Amino acid sequence: MNKQKYYLPVREFFSRHPEISPNPRKLGLSAHDKEARVKVAANLSRFRKSMGMSQSRFAGILDVSLSQYKKYESGSESIRLDVSHRMALKCGMPIFYLLFGTKYAEYLPLPKFFESFNRIWFFANLLTDEYFEKLCRVLLCFTNELSEINISPSGVTKDIFDLALDENLNDIYLATSLGIKAAREHFDYSQDFVAETMEVAPCTYQEYEKAANRPKYNIFIAARYCICLGINPFHVLVNTHYMKIRTMQNGRIEIIQRIVEDIGEEKMNALTPIVEGFYEAIKDFPDSVNVKL
């Protein structure tokens, strides 16, 4: 059943898209993990503070203990992939946002505007399709040249969000393990080759494909998989609720970016309270938010 749910869809996806061709390369990125961990910790702290949240409040959103969260923000431990996935789901932040300023960022197409407007995006991400469109209509009143924008419904509902959060707690390791195995076998790579390219020991990579052991992938392992193997992480999670929501979020990111760029940074900073006020005013309306924090 699990193989049908997570393994086979990945094999079928790559079979339908022969144009996808990985470009494995060895970059020596693991040598930069120590300094990158410090930068990730600083980015995490900055993001939390921009949300106006205490460490305790943010730890609660991420479903980790306060003591564990402090390890992430101090840089003493690398943030686990499942935790960064929850941050993506609840805060709308792509997991690789945390890699700004690291060596890894040189190889990733990170959206620069997130550094300035992540607070606006945080609230926009929580809304249902109907209320996200309403918010965009409000912001369009302040644009300079952009008077209309096409906003297609994503079809993502609160129920799908709930399923994704449950999946994150129970099945995300299974989905990831089966997904990376399916991708590796489709492209006819050996485990040793993938391990060497990702800069991990062969026995370590073998554990990554054993979902029952709940292997502790961290954000750097995920980034090296994407960068060094040249495989989009979305493609190994094609049949997950997480992927559905992240696809929706990426579409909304493009819409918000267009609006923000037209309004301009100075005016947009002044409009941030309007976005927050909009969320506070409607968050208790029926069917207004997908996630209530």
KETIBA-674961 format. One record per residue (C-alpha): residue number from 1; residue in three letters; z, y, x. Coordinates in nm, 2 decimals, padded with zeros to 4 digits, m for minus. Layout:
<pts>
   seq   type       zz       yy       xx
   NUM    ALA        Z        Y        X
...
</pts>
This chain:
<pts>
   seq   type       zz       yy       xx
     1    MET    00.00    00.00    00.00
     2    ASN    00.10    00.25    00.28
     3    LYS   m00.22    00.16    00.47
     4    GLN   m00.43    00.23    00.16
     5    LYS   m00.25    00.56    00.11
     6    TYR   m00.25    00.70    00.46
     7    TYR   m00.46    00.49    00.70
     8    LEU   m00.78    00.42    00.51
     9    PRO   m00.84    00.77    00.38
    10    VAL   m00.84    00.90    00.74
    11    ARG   m01.09    00.63    00.85
    12    GLU   m01.30    00.72    00.54
    13    PHE   m01.28    01.09    00.61
    14    PHE   m01.41    01.06    00.97
    15    SER   m01.68    00.82    00.85
    16    ARG   m01.80    01.08    00.60
    17    HIS   m01.80    01.35    00.87
    18    PRO   m01.99    01.22    01.17
    19    GLU   m02.03    01.58    01.28
    20    ILE   m01.66    01.58    01.39
    21    SER   m01.66    01.50    01.75
    22    PRO   m01.34    01.53    01.96
    23    ASN   m01.35    01.67    02.30
    24    PRO   m01.07    01.51    02.50
    25    ARG   m00.95    01.71    02.80
    26    LYS   m00.66    01.70    03.04
    27    LEU   m00.50    02.05    03.07
    28    GLY   m00.15    01.99    03.22
    29    LEU    00.02    02.17    02.93
    30    SER    00.34    01.96    02.95
    31    ALA    00.42    02.14    03.27
    32    HIS    00.48    02.46    03.07
    33    ASP    00.71    02.30    02.81
    34    LYS    01.03    02.44    02.95
    35    GLU    00.92    02.80    02.95
    36    ALA    00.74    02.74    02.62
    37    ARG    01.06    02.62    02.46
    38    VAL    01.23    02.95    02.54
    39    LYS    00.94    03.15    02.38
    40    VAL    00.94    02.92    02.07
    41    ALA    01.31    02.98    02.03
    42    ALA    01.25    03.36    02.05
    43    ASN    00.97    03.34    01.80
    44    LEU    01.18    03.14    01.57
    45    SER    01.47    03.39    01.59
    46    ARG    01.23    03.68    01.54
    47    PHE    01.08    03.52    01.23
    48    ARG    01.42    03.45    01.08
    49    LYS    01.54    03.80    01.14
    50    SER    01.22    03.95    00.99
    51    MET    01.31    03.76    00.68
    52    GLY    01.65    03.92    00.68
    53    MET    01.82    03.58    00.69
    54    SER    02.13    03.45    00.87
    55    GLN    02.11    03.14    01.08
    56    SER    02.31    02.96    00.82
    57    ARG    02.07    03.06    00.54
    58    PHE    01.76    02.97    00.73
    59    ALA    01.91    02.64    00.84
    60    GLY    01.96    02.56    00.47
    61    ILE    01.60    02.63    00.39
    62    LEU    01.49    02.40    00.67
    63    ASP    01.74    02.13    00.56
    64    VAL    01.91    02.10    00.90
    65    SER    02.27    02.16    00.99
    66    LEU    02.37    02.50    01.13
    67    SER    02.46    02.34    01.47
    68    GLN    02.11    02.17    01.49
    69    TYR    01.94    02.50    01.40
    70    LYS    02.13    02.68    01.67
    71    LYS    01.99    02.43    01.92
    72    TYR    01.63    02.52    01.81
    73    GLU    01.70    02.90    01.83
    74    SER    01.87    02.88    02.17
    75    GLY    01.59    02.67    02.31
    76    SER    01.81    02.38    02.41
    77    GLU    01.60    02.15    02.19
    78    SER    01.24    02.15    02.08
    79    ILE    01.19    02.19    01.71
    80    ARG    01.09    01.86    01.54
    81    LEU    00.75    01.83    01.36
    82    ASP    00.91    01.74    01.03
    83    VAL    01.12    02.06    01.05
    84    SER    00.83    02.28    01.14
    85    HIS    00.64    02.12    00.85
    86    ARG    00.92    02.23    00.61
    87    MET    00.90    02.57    00.76
    88    ALA    00.53    02.57    00.68
    89    LEU    00.58    02.45    00.33
    90    LYS    00.86    02.69    00.23
    91    CYS    00.77    02.99    00.44
    92    GLY    00.39    02.96    00.45
    93    MET    00.39    02.98    00.82
    94    PRO    00.14    02.77    01.02
    95    ILE    00.35    02.55    01.25
    96    PHE    00.17    02.67    01.56
    97    TYR    00.28    03.03    01.49
    98    LEU    00.59    02.95    01.69
    99    LEU    00.37    02.90    02.00
   100    PHE    00.27    03.27    02.02
   101    GLY    00.31    03.38    02.38
   102    THR    00.31    03.03    02.53
   103    LYS    00.04    02.86    02.75
   104    TYR   m00.04    02.66    02.44
   105    ALA   m00.15    02.97    02.25
   106    GLU   m00.44    03.02    02.49
   107    TYR   m00.61    02.72    02.33
   108    LEU   m00.52    02.77    01.96
   109    PRO   m00.69    03.01    01.71
   110    LEU   m00.37    03.17    01.60
   111    PRO   m00.38    03.45    01.33
   112    LYS   m00.26    03.75    01.52
   113    PHE   m00.18    03.95    01.21
   114    PHE    00.11    03.71    01.14
   115    GLU    00.31    03.88    01.40
   116    SER    00.32    04.20    01.19
   117    PHE    00.29    04.08    00.83
   118    ASN    00.48    03.76    00.81
   119    ARG    00.74    03.90    00.57
   120    ILE    00.46    03.99    00.32
   121    TRP    00.31    03.65    00.36
   122    PHE    00.64    03.48    00.31
   123    PHE    00.68    03.62   m00.04
   124    ALA    00.31    03.58   m00.13
   125    ASN    00.33    03.21   m00.04
   126    LEU    00.60    03.13   m00.29
   127    LEU    00.40    03.24   m00.59
   128    THR    00.20    03.03   m00.83
   129    ASP   m00.18    03.09   m00.85
   130    GLU   m00.14    03.32   m01.15
   131    TYR    00.12    03.54   m00.99
   132    PHE   m00.04    03.54   m00.65
   133    GLU   m00.35    03.69   m00.81
   134    LYS   m00.13    03.95   m00.99
   135    LEU    00.02    04.05   m00.65
   136    CYS   m00.32    04.08   m00.49
   137    ARG   m00.43    04.31   m00.78
   138    VAL   m00.13    04.53   m00.72
   139    LEU   m00.21    04.55   m00.35
   140    LEU   m00.58    04.63   m00.42
   141    CYS   m00.46    04.96   m00.58
   142    PHE   m00.38    05.07   m00.22
   143    THR   m00.69    04.96   m00.03
   144    ASN   m00.93    05.20    00.12
   145    GLU   m01.27    05.04    00.07
   146    LEU   m01.19    04.69   m00.07
   147    SER   m01.19    04.72   m00.45
   148    GLU   m01.24    04.36   m00.55
   149    ILE   m01.18    04.02   m00.40
   150    ASN   m01.26    03.67   m00.51
   151    ILE   m00.94    03.47   m00.57
   152    SER   m01.01    03.11   m00.67
   153    PRO   m00.72    02.90   m00.82
   154    SER   m00.59    02.65   m00.57
   155    GLY   m00.46    02.41   m00.83
   156    VAL   m00.14    02.37   m00.64
   157    THR    00.16    02.36   m00.88
   158    LYS    00.54    02.35   m00.85
   159    ASP    00.52    01.97   m00.90
   160    ILE    00.29    01.93   m00.60
   161    PHE    00.53    02.14   m00.39
   162    ASP    00.81    01.92   m00.50
   163    LEU    00.61    01.61   m00.41
   164    ALA    00.53    01.76   m00.07
   165    LEU    00.89    01.83    00.01
   166    ASP    00.99    01.48   m00.10
   167    GLU    00.71    01.34    00.11
   168    ASN    00.83    01.55    00.41
   169    LEU    01.17    01.39    00.39
   170    ASN    01.06    01.04    00.33
   171    ASP    00.70    00.97    00.43
   172    ILE    00.57    01.23    00.68
   173    TYR    00.64    01.01    00.98
   174    LEU    00.46    00.72    00.81
   175    ALA    00.16    00.94    00.72
   176    THR    00.14    01.08    01.07
   177    SER    00.18    00.75    01.25
   178    LEU   m00.09    00.58    01.04
   179    GLY   m00.31    00.89    01.06
   180    ILE   m00.31    00.91    01.43
   181    LYS   m00.37    00.54    01.46
   182    ALA   m00.66    00.56    01.21
   183    ALA   m00.82    00.85    01.41
   184    ARG   m00.77    00.67    01.75
   185    GLU   m00.93    00.35    01.62
   186    HIS   m01.22    00.54    01.45
   187    PHE   m01.31    00.71    01.78
   188    ASP   m01.25    00.38    01.97
   189    TYR   m00.98    00.52    02.20
   190    SER   m00.72    00.30    02.36
   191    GLN   m00.35    00.38    02.33
   192    ASP   m00.34    00.43    02.71
   193    PHE   m00.62    00.68    02.70
   194    VAL   m00.46    00.89    02.42
   195    ALA   m00.13    00.87    02.60
   196    GLU   m00.27    01.00    02.92
   197    THR   m00.46    01.28    02.75
   198    MET   m00.15    01.39    02.56
   199    GLU    00.05    01.37    02.88
   200    VAL    00.31    01.11    02.75
   201    ALA    00.40    00.77    02.88
   202    PRO    00.20    00.48    02.72
   203    CYS    00.52    00.33    02.57
   204    THR    00.60    00.67    02.42
   205    TYR    00.27    00.69    02.25
   206    GLN    00.30    00.34    02.12
   207    GLU    00.62    00.45    01.95
   208    TYR    00.43    00.73    01.78
   209    GLU    00.22    00.48    01.60
   210    LYS    00.53    00.29    01.48
   211    ALA    00.64    00.48    01.17
   212    ALA    00.93    00.25    01.10
   213    ASN    01.11    00.38    01.41
   214    ARG    01.07    00.74    01.28
   215    PRO    00.95    00.87    01.62
   216    LYS    01.06    01.22    01.70
   217    TYR    00.74    01.42    01.75
   218    ASN    00.80    01.78    01.84
   219    ILE    00.59    02.08    01.81
   220    PHE    00.46    02.05    02.17
   221    ILE    00.34    01.69    02.12
   222    ALA    00.16    01.80    01.80
   223    ALA    00.00    02.09    01.98
   224    ARG   m00.12    01.87    02.27
   225    TYR   m00.26    01.62    02.02
   226    CYS   m00.46    01.90    01.87
   227    ILE   m00.56    02.08    02.19
   228    CYS   m00.61    01.79    02.44
   229    LEU   m00.77    01.54    02.20
   230    GLY   m00.96    01.80    02.00
   231    ILE   m00.86    01.65    01.66
   232    ASN   m00.75    01.88    01.38
   233    PRO   m00.40    01.77    01.26
   234    PHE   m00.51    01.82    00.90
   235    HIS   m00.76    01.54    00.95
   236    VAL   m00.49    01.28    01.02
   237    LEU   m00.30    01.39    00.70
   238    VAL   m00.59    01.40    00.46
   239    ASN   m00.42    01.22    00.18
   240    THR   m00.09    01.40    00.19
   241    HIS    00.05    01.66   m00.04
   242    TYR    00.14    01.86    00.27
   243    MET   m00.23    01.89    00.35
   244    LYS   m00.31    02.01    00.00
   245    ILE   m00.05    02.29    00.03
   246    ARG   m00.15    02.39    00.38
   247    THR   m00.51    02.42    00.27
   248    MET   m00.40    02.64   m00.02
   249    GLN   m00.19    02.85    00.22
   250    ASN   m00.48    02.89    00.47
   251    GLY   m00.70    03.02    00.18
   252    ARG   m00.44    03.27    00.08
   253    ILE   m00.39    03.38    00.44
   254    GLU   m00.75    03.48    00.45
   255    ILE   m00.72    03.68    00.13
   256    ILE   m00.40    03.86    00.24
   257    GLN   m00.55    03.93    00.58
   258    ARG   m00.85    04.10    00.42
   259    ILE   m00.63    04.32    00.20
   260    VAL   m00.39    04.40    00.49
   261    GLU   m00.67    04.50    00.72
   262    ASP   m00.83    04.73    00.46
   263    ILE   m00.50    04.89    00.37
   264    GLY   m00.40    04.95    00.74
   265    GLU   m00.08    04.86    00.93
   266    GLU    00.11    05.19    00.87
   267    LYS    00.05    05.19    00.49
   268    MET    00.11    04.82    00.47
   269    ASN    00.45    04.85    00.63
   270    ALA    00.54    05.11    00.37
   271    LEU    00.43    04.87    00.09
   272    THR    00.64    04.58    00.21
   273    PRO    00.92    04.67   m00.03
   274    ILE    00.67    04.66   m00.32
   275    VAL    00.58    04.30   m00.23
   276    GLU    00.95    04.20   m00.21
   277    GLY    01.03    04.39   m00.53
   278    PHE    00.74    04.21   m00.71
   279    TYR    00.88    03.87   m00.61
   280    GLU    01.24    03.97   m00.71
   281    ALA    01.12    04.10   m01.04
   282    ILE    00.92    03.79   m01.14
   283    LYS    01.10    03.50   m00.96
   284    ASP    01.29    03.39   m01.27
   285    PHE    00.98    03.41   m01.50
   286    PRO    00.86    03.06   m01.62
   287    ASP    00.58    02.93   m01.39
   288    SER    00.59    03.23   m01.16
   289    VAL    00.70    03.06   m00.83
   290    ASN    00.63    02.72   m00.68
   291    VAL    00.93    02.74   m00.45
   292    LYS    01.25    02.92   m00.52
   293    LEU    01.46    02.99   m00.21
</pts>
